[in-house]
Amino acid sequence: MINKAEKYDKLTREVIAPVFPEIAGQFIETSGIHEGLCLDLGCGNGYLGLALAEKSTLDVYLIDIDAEMLAVAERNLNDRNLGSRVKVLLADVHKMPFESNSADIIVSRGSVFFWQDQPKAFCEIYRVLAPGGKAFIGGGFGNSELKKQIDKEMQKRNPDWFEHLNKNIGPDAPDKFRSVLSEAGITNYHIDYSQVGLWIVLSKNK
């Protein structure tokens, strides 16, 4: 029987995969960070972290709390020639095994909507983020053309697709996350919200 992680990987390969190189390129360009330590939180099958590694010299940890998802991520890693720059790690975003001020870039696509305690998780991300670093947390599709293609295919597979999107990254989402960040006591951020996604961008001054 195919488990949930395998089903999600099949969906990603068939529909969502082109998003990850696009988003990775945007994150690198926006942050100006090409080297150092990168954490991909709630990595799922690992495609975003792998795309970041392929477009840079970053050392990347693919991190997830789901062992089955992480096994798929490790397989996808083994399919690429990235040497020892990428590792998988079973860990919880609410309590990460990293020193404070250690990660140069932190990313997470789609995971934040499942975190049990969002303020606590954002506090932990900010703790680990290095001075001068950037964190990109949220969900998105890279550009309008990719979103249009994915919307068309996903609506065929899931009649509730647009309801799902509206719940996670609809017009009410920025205010919801502002409340979360206020509760976390984080002020050094901005929210990049558009028709193709929502990203909470955290910064830490040097």
Protein Blocks (a to p, Z undefined) as FASTA:
>chain_A
ZZfklmmmmmmmmmmmmmmmmmmmmmmmmnopagdjdddehklnommmmmmmmmmcbdcd
dddfbfklmmmmmmmmmmpcehjmbccddddfklccbdehkbfbdcdehjlmmpfblmlm
mmmmmmmpcghiacdedddehiamlmmmmmmmmmmmmmklmmmmmmmmmmklmmmmmmmm
mmnopabdcddddfkbccddddddZZ
